[in-house]
Amino acid sequence: MIKIKRTALEFMLNLARNMYPREFIGLLRENNKKEIYEVLLLPRSTYGRNFSSLDHYMAPYTVKYAGSVHSHPSPNPRPSAGDLLSFSSTGGVHIIIAYPFTEYSFAVYNKKGEPLEFEVVE
């Protein structure tokens, strides 16, 4: 079961709302309790209308990350072929936040694009 801190989820939702109609992308970090608690936004990332990409060379090599998060400007939270390619190089937990960017419009996947169970924790 993936645990996501409410403050991290609210940050992700706000990023998605503020970037709309463009996508945003970031890396997820876990705390020592294995909870997703932080989003890293990397310099030189690309935020487009139907795509986003990370500049992996800008990720601090001393920082471990659990996976990625990005938004979809459509109501579809399912991963695309491009998303699956990105998942394979950015950890094991991947969150897609879909329009209208609420607590009920996102999904969590593993690196193969299979849905994962999750809970939002305080």
N, C-alpha and C positions, 0 to 999 in steps of 0.2 A: 504494500500500500504506500503510495507516494503521499507525503505530507507537505503541504504548501502553507507557509505562514501568511496570514491574512494581510499583513502589511506589504508583503512582496506581491501578492495577487493584486491588491489595490494599486500598487505602483505600475504593474504590467498593464492593467486596465486603463489607467490614466495615460500611459505612453501610447497605447493603441488609439485612444480617443483623440489625443493631441496630434498624432501623426496622420490620422485619417484625412484624405483617402489614400495616403501612402502607407506602405507596410513599415513596421519597425522590426528590428532583430536584436537580440542580446543573448548573453550566456547566463546560465543559471548556476548559482552556488548553493551548496549545502552546508549547514552547520554541523557541529559534532553530534547532534541528535538525528542526523539524516533528514532534516527538514529543508525544503527550498526556502531560503530566506533573503536572497539578494539577486539582483540582475546587474550584470556588467554590460555597459554599452561601450563598444570599442570605437576608437577614432578611425576614420576613413571607412566606416561601414557604409553601405549603400541602402538608401530607403526610397524605393520606387513605387509606382502605382500598382503594379501587380507582381512585384518581386522585392526581395531584400537580400543582402549578402554581407557576410562578415569579412573583414580583413584579418585573417588568423595571425598574421605577423605582428599585429598590434596587441594580441593577448599577452598579458604578463606571464612569462614562463614559470614563475613561482606560484601562480594561482591555479588551484585545481577547480575545475568546473564540472557540474553534474550533467549538463545538457544545454539546450537552447530554448528560447521563446521567440515567437514572432507572431505578427498579426496578419489576418486576412481581411481585406476591406469588404468582403462578401460575407453572407451568413454561413458559409461552408467552412467548418473547422477541420475537415479531413485533409491529410497531407497529399500534396501533389508529387509527381515524379521528382521534381527539383527539390522539394522538401525532403524526400527520402534520401536523396543523394547528400544533402547537407547533414541530415541526422547521422549518417554513417561516420562523420568526422568530428562530431561535437558532443560526445557523451551518450548517456543512456536514457535520459529523461527529456522529453520534448513537449512543449506546450504551444498550442496554436489557439490564439484568441481571435474569434470571428466577430464581425459586426452583429449586433450593436454594442459589443464590448462590455458585457455584464458578467456577473458571476455565473450565469447560466449559459454563456455562449463561448465556452472554451473547452478544449479536450486535451488530454495528456496521452502521449504515445511513447513506446520504446523506439530503439533505433531502427527497427524493422517496420515501423508504422502501425504496430498493433496497439490498440487502446489499453491503457493502464488504469487501474483503480486509483483514486486519489481522495484525499480529504483536506479541507481547509482548516487550519488550526490557529489558535490565538497566539 
